[in-house]
Amino acid sequence: MQIPLQITLRGMRHSAALETAIHRKAAKLEKFHPRIVSCRVVVEQEARHHRYGRQFVVRIDLKVARREFAINHDHDKDLQVALRDAFYAARRVLEDHARRLRGESGPVPRSRKVARSP
């Protein structure tokens, strides 16, 4: 990345372990698109809800050459799951963008169903 990773935590205390996990996951994104200009990660703990407990929201803003992407993962009870899902979505966005740059058509299908004839 050309600009260092920016991490913002809202509604929660700073955690070195959380920051290290975010750094590791962001570094892995460069494998899927080598021209990432900047990455900003915002992790927010929303107000505690009496029925659902604490909820985490993860937002990832990525800038690559001539494009910007915003990935949101809303409302997960487990912070690690929210991070995992948000970075997985970011990876998919970068893979699809790199595929379009190479001139390949559309996303790769995730499963193939074979129709059986009677």
Secondary structure, DSSP 8 states (H G I E B T S, - for coil): --S--EEEEESS---HHHHHHHHHHHHHHTTT-TTEEEEEEEEEE---BTTTB--EEEEEEEEETTEEEEEEEEEESSHHHHHHHHHHHHHHHHHHHHHHHTT--S---S--------
